[in-house]
């Protein structure tokens, strides 16, 4: 079973944009990996990551991430990595 981790950065985003993103990712079965710090003011700061696990590939994860981000209407950047501890 593969596990992927993503980090997403929205441009000129408000707190409600990040809440919307979190809702979309949760609906797509992503789990939040809390990395927040005392300086973080947004519910999903750039240092928060999300994971998705299952019989999936990088293309499926990319599609799910882009679909969730697109619903915010913001410009974005993101990274996706495969969790090495789950390589078969």
HULINVEN-V597514 format. One record per backbone hydrogen bond with DSSP energy under -0.5 kcal/mol. CO is the residue of the C=O (numbers start at 1). NH is the residue of the N-H. E is the energy in kcal/mol with one decimal. If there is no record, write none. Layout:
BEGIN
co=<CO;CO>
nh=<NH;NH>
e=<E;E>
END
This chain:
BEGIN
co=<2;3;4;5;6;7;9;10;14;15;16;17;18;19;20;21;22;23;24;25;26;31;32;33;37;42;45;48;49;50;51;52;54;54;57;58;59;60;61;62;63;64;65;66;67;69;69;69;70;75;77;79;81;83;84>
nh=<54;83;52;81;50;79;77;13;18;19;20;21;22;23;24;25;26;27;28;30;29;51;34;49;40;45;48;8;33;6;31;4;2;56;61;62;63;64;65;66;67;68;69;70;71;72;73;74;73;11;9;7;5;86;87>
e=<-2.6;-3.2;-2.3;-2.7;-2.4;-2.1;-2.0;-0.6;-1.8;-2.1;-2.3;-2.3;-2.5;-2.2;-2.3;-2.6;-2.4;-2.3;-1.1;-2.6;-1.8;-2.8;-0.7;-1.6;-1.1;-0.7;-2.3;-0.5;-3.4;-3.0;-2.7;-2.9;-1.8;-1.9;-1.9;-2.7;-2.3;-2.1;-2.6;-2.7;-2.3;-2.0;-2.7;-2.8;-1.1;-2.2;-0.6;-0.6;-1.2;-2.7;-3.0;-1.9;-3.0;-1.7;-1.7>
END
